[in-house]
Amino acid sequence: MDLRAEGVALRNRTIQSDAAWMQLHHEFLEWERVVINEMRKIGVKPSDIGRFETLDLFTPVVSTSAYNELHAKDLRELSEKLRRLLEITQLYDRAVSGAPPLQG
């Protein structure tokens, strides 16, 4: 399974206990570490890695299915990291393929 798919699976997991949330939280942190290491390994720009790694202000996705407030926080952060990962991956793929940058 690719790393983005793993992140989506984490975000979509149903949580119904403190123990399940703690497990998810630890897996989220490990997933984030692996993603960052993989980005470094393939040569993603440090500024893009920093944008993925450090969440500043962002408009959060609101989840009504969160088990508790801590789970809701993880869901917001994971959703934002998945959004950024998709953007970074698309930029990286364009750069590797030699395609011109997107005009925005």
N, C-alpha and C positions, 0 to 999 in steps of 0.2 A: 504494500500500500504506500502511496506517496505521502509526503509530509503534510500537504494541504488536506488530503483526504483523511488523514489521521486526526488533524485538528477539527475538521468538520464532525467526525465521529465523536470526538470528545465533547464538542459543543452540543451535539444532539442527544447525548446520553441522558437517560432519565435518572434523576437522583431522588431518593426517598428516605435517606438517613444521614446522620452526621458522619458515620463511617464511610458511606459511599461518597459524600462530598469531599472528605479528606483524601480519599483515594484519587478522585478526579483532580483535585487541586495539585497533588503531587505529580500526577501524570501530565497535567497542563504545564507545570514548571519544567518537567523533563522534556516535553515536546518543544517548548520554547528554546531550551538549551540546545537540543539537537538541530533545530531549524537554524539557529544562529551559527552553530559550528559548520553546518552544511553550506550556508551562504558564504562564510569565510573561505571554506575549502575550494569552492568553485570560482571565487574571485568577485563576488558581488561588491559593489562600491561601499566603503565604510559608511558613507552618509546614508545609504539605503538600509544598511544593517542597523545603524543608530535609530533610524525612523521606525524600524520594526521593533527594536528592543525597548525604546523609551517612549511610553505613551504620555503625551502631554494632553492638552484639552482636545476632546473630540465629542461628536454627537453620538451618544451611545444608542445601541439597539436595546429596546426595552423588552425584557422577557417576562411573560406572565407565568411561565412554567418553572421558575426557580424555586428550589427547595427552601432556601433562606437567603438573607441579605448577602452573605459571603458567596454563596453560589451565584447569586445574581451579579455580583461584582466580577467573578470569574467569567461568567457568560458574556458580560459587556466587553471585558478585556480580550477574551478569546475571539469574539466576533470582530473586533477592531483589528486584531493581529492577523486574522484570516483575510480581511479586506486589504490590509497593507501588503501582506504576503502575495496576494494575487497581483496587485499593482507592480510590486518589485519584480516578481517573476516575469510578467509581461515585458517590463522594461529590459530586464536582463536578456530574455529570449530575443528581443529585437536587436539589442546591441551585439549579441553573439552571431546573429544571422547576417549582420551588416545592413539591416534595414534602416532607413532614416528614422530619426526620432519622431514621435507623434507630435503634431502641432496642437497646442492647447491653449 
